[in-house]
Amino acid sequence: MGRITEQRSREELRELQSERLRTTVEHAYENVPFYRNRLDGAGVSPGDVGSIDDLEKLPFTTKEDFRAEYPDGLFAVDDDEILRIHASSGTTGTPKIVGYTEGDLGLWREVMARSMKAAGVGSNDTVQNAYGYGLFTGGLGFHGGAEALGATVIPTGSGNTQRQIKLARDLESDALCCTPSYALYFAETAEGMGIDPRDLPLSTVLYGAEPCTEPMREEIETRLGATGIENYGLSELIGPGVAVECREAQDGMHIWEDHFYPEIIDPRTGETLPEGEEGELVLTSLSKEAVPVLRYRTGDLTTLASEKCACGRTMVRMDSVTGRADDLLIVRGVNLYPSQIEAVVLEFEEVAPHYRIDLSREDELDRLELTLELTEAFDGDREQLCGEILERLQNVLSFRPDALELVEYGTIERTEVGKVKRVYDHR
Ligand SMILES: [Zn+2]
């Protein structure tokens, strides 16, 4: 059944999306004063939304709306129908609170099971879930999906890495779910214990929750001797389970668009962009009950491709997120994403996949310092390597850091729990 759902014709899918959009808009309008006011303000009534083509008539919903409606202003059902609460990490200020009905939890398990299946995980596999359990959606999201799939879950959560490695070895974990930075930390810790991570039984690493460049993926795959599969999601929509790469193609993440409808807009003007152009991802939930979300501006920059994938799935694919609008660094008027710097420096074999960016201001001028870690094996000329890296950054990004420091392997702080911090803005 699952596979058939994912291989629906585009026309059939559009039909289903339109039907679900109508229901979602009515549900939001009837039950959430915030949406009623927004739609009234825009002069749109639920009756004006007949199909997906009418989506553009609806106003956007933003992170700020979630915060302004804290804690439960966006909830569309009574408290007694809410079975669970999660919250976004929110590095600053008010967290974004989301709730789940029984139906939402079922939907979440379904899309997560589908994601894990697409990643090549099967019901006979053992899944080690190293995402944090708690308010963060990563832990329980993957947990529920793996159970729904019929796999065995080891709910290690994050941290305690030496024990995780022993468990992975002794319980023969087939899949590891974690952030990309943790996957590398896991490999490093194993090496430190005298265990070659490639000898561990892991065949899949399902990573997400942080941006990950292609060189970073290659690093994960080589170090762990496993296939790296990227997944994407956000708590405002459901958590993980919005999109995942298929193992067959590893070429963009299929968005489960029977439940989450994607658009790409110009982040400055809000205008919808034609397919293939890079812009901000906007998502509309099509079957959620507790917190229906209309045209949510994710802040994530990506592109969409709807041509049929080698795996046979018809659902649209999104590229790896090049940057969150929030991550954009403006340095002396130049727009830069940390991921762009990462992609360039990881071309160098002499450099380990750990880096740190420090931004400061001196005499009214922005200053960017880049710290890179050498690999353990490095014994070459540091000055020469520095020069080569700076030149490459200049050529690819037209940007040259004010300082580049190469430090010994293991010097840059590792993140064992939660998302990695690579940028320190002291301005
Ligand atoms: Zn595919």
Boltz pocket constraint, residues with backbone or C-beta under 6 A from the ligand:
constraints:
  - pocket:
      binder: B
      contacts: [[A, 245], [A, 246], [A, 248], [A, 249], [A, 252], [A, 254], [A, 309], [A, 310], [A, 311], [A, 312], [A, 313]]
      max_distance: 6.0
